[in-house]
């Protein structure tokens, strides 16, 4: 189910529960604690009675994504299973965006500057 998939991908693992490196500054430990995966992309759909995780992007009310994952999705960086060729550009699902939130933009600005443009 989608909740199990969500917990598997974003839940805490045993190594994430360890104490942070005390030789680093506190802000470093806070930023780099836990899951620091930079490639994630999934949709969330709200219905009258439920919330559906991993919904189709075209039907999603919210898209949660890293800049890297969005860039690869839009540029066709994913490979098709049948032919081993890159998929065509796929950005239509972004056409109805009303709000964009870039969390910790100051921290990621140098790392993913090209993806944020």
PyMOL commands that set and color helices and strands:
alter all, ss='L'
color gray80, all
select helices_A, chain A and resi 2-10+14-17+26-31+57-59+67-75+92-94+105-108+113-116
alter helices_A, ss='H'
color red, helices_A
select strands_A, chain A and resi 41-46+51-55+62-65
alter strands_A, ss='S'
color yellow, strands_A
deselect
rebuild
show_as cartoon
